């Protein structure tokens, strides 16, 4: 790092270490340096968005997840993260929209399948919630016919 302070790989790995240690302030600083050195880094915006979720800076998190999607439109994890922020803040229609985008990219995404059911429940749509949770169980069945859903 000292010999090459703009080394994107080293900065990214260091940011991950701080993030994993839950030292979000240091991780944020490292990711900001990384984005200066490599503005199109495919994971930096997503990870920085995650850090902002942990710091309860949800508007910043959404902005960074959206930036991650500009760089990598098939990043279903960014859609899921945005959906979670919307769900947790009671913005259920927007959450459903994001979860549907996840399923367009990854039809058997177990967490999006489950979260849709939870959102329907929160919206008071009991029948839709029940139907969705049953569908979740069908899609995440770990039997031989659906064995690929058992791996995260």
C-alpha positions in Angstrom: 0.0 0.0 0.0 2.7 2.5 0.9 4.6 1.9 -2.3 1.5 2.2 -4.4 -1.3 4.1 -2.6 -3.6 3.9 -5.7 -3.5 0.1 -6.0 -7.2 -0.6 -6.5 -6.9 -4.3 -5.5 -5.1 -3.5 -2.3 -7.5 -0.7 -1.4 -10.5 -3.0 -2.1 -9.1 -5.8 0.1 -8.3 -3.4 2.9 -11.8 -1.9 2.7 -13.2 -5.5 3.0 -11.0 -6.1 6.1 -12.3 -3.0 7.8 -15.9 -3.7 6.7 -15.7 -7.3 8.1 -14.4 -5.9 11.4 -17.3 -3.5 11.4 -14.9 -0.5 11.4 -17.2 1.3 9.0 -15.5 4.7 9.3 -12.1 3.4 8.2 -13.8 1.2 5.5 -15.6 4.3 4.2 -12.3 6.3 3.9 -10.6 3.4 2.1 -13.5 2.9 -0.3 -13.5 6.7 -1.1 -9.8 6.4 -1.9 -10.5 3.4 -4.0 -13.2 5.3 -6.0 -10.8 8.1 -6.6 -8.2 5.7 -8.0 -10.7 3.5 -9.8 -14.1 5.2 -10.3 -15.5 2.3 -12.2 -14.6 -0.4 -9.7 -17.4 -3.0 -10.0 -17.7 -3.7 -6.2 -16.7 -0.5 -4.5 -20.0 1.3 -4.8 -22.0 -1.8 -3.6 -19.7 -2.3 -0.6 -19.7 1.4 0.3 -23.6 1.3 0.0 -23.5 -1.6 2.5 -21.4 0.4 4.9 -23.9 3.3 4.6 -26.7 0.9 5.5 -24.8 -0.2 8.6 -24.3 3.5 9.4 -28.0 4.2 8.9 -27.3 6.6 6.0 -30.0 5.1 3.8 -30.2 7.8 1.2 -26.4 7.6 0.6 -26.7 3.8 0.5 -29.4 3.9 -2.2 -27.4 6.4 -4.2 -24.4 4.1 -4.2 -26.4 1.0 -4.9 -27.8 2.8 -7.9 -24.3 3.8 -9.0 -23.3 0.1 -8.7 -26.2 -0.8 -11.0 -25.0 1.7 -13.6 -21.7 -0.1 -13.7 -23.1 -3.6 -13.4 -26.8 -3.7 -14.4 -27.1 -7.4 -13.5 -26.1 -6.9 -9.9 -29.2 -8.4 -8.3 -27.7 -7.9 -4.8 -27.9 -4.1 -5.3 -31.6 -4.4 -6.2 -32.1 -6.6 -3.2 -30.3 -4.2 -0.9 -32.4 -1.2 -2.2 -35.6 -3.3 -1.7 -34.6 -4.0 1.9 -34.2 -0.3 2.6 -37.6 0.4 1.1 -39.2 -2.5 3.0 -37.7 -1.4 6.3 -38.9 2.1 5.8 -42.4 1.1 4.8 -42.1 2.0 1.1 -43.6 -1.3 0.1 -44.5 -0.7 -3.5 -40.9 0.4 -4.2 -39.6 -2.6 -2.3 -41.7 -5.0 -4.4 -40.4 -3.3 -7.6 -36.8 -3.9 -6.5 -37.5 -7.5 -5.5 -39.1 -8.1 -8.8 -36.0 -6.8 -10.5 -34.0 -9.3 -8.5 -36.2 -12.2 -9.7 -35.9 -11.1 -13.3 -32.1 -11.5 -12.9 -32.1 -14.5 -10.5 -35.5 -16.2 -10.5 -34.8 -18.5 -7.6 -33.3 -15.8 -5.3 -34.4 -17.2 -2.0 -34.3 -13.9 0.0 -36.2 -11.9 -2.6 -38.8 -14.6 -2.8 -39.2 -14.5 1.0 -39.1 -10.8 1.3 -41.9 -10.4 -1.3 -44.1 -12.5 1.0 -43.1 -10.4 4.0 -44.0 -7.2 2.1 -47.4 -8.5 1.2 -48.0 -9.4 4.8 -47.0 -5.9 5.9 -49.4 -4.5 3.3 -52.2 -6.5 4.8 -52.5 -8.7 1.7 -52.7 -12.0 3.6 -53.7 -14.2 0.7 -50.9 -12.9 -1.5 -48.5 -13.3 1.3 -49.5 -16.9 1.9 -49.3 -17.7 -1.8 -45.9 -16.1 -2.0 -44.5 -18.0 1.0 -45.8 -21.2 -0.5 -44.0 -20.3 -3.8 -40.9 -19.6 -1.8 -41.0 -23.1 -0.3 -41.5 -24.6 -3.7 -38.6 -22.7 -5.2 -36.2 -23.3 -2.3 -37.0 -27.0 -2.0 -33.7 -28.8 -1.5 -34.9 -32.0 -3.1 -33.1 -33.5 -6.1 -35.2 -31.6 -8.6 -34.2 -28.3 -7.1 -30.8 -29.0 -5.6 -29.2 -25.9 -7.0 -31.3 -23.8 -4.6 -29.5 -25.3 -1.6 -26.3 -23.5 -2.2 -25.7 -19.9 -1.2 
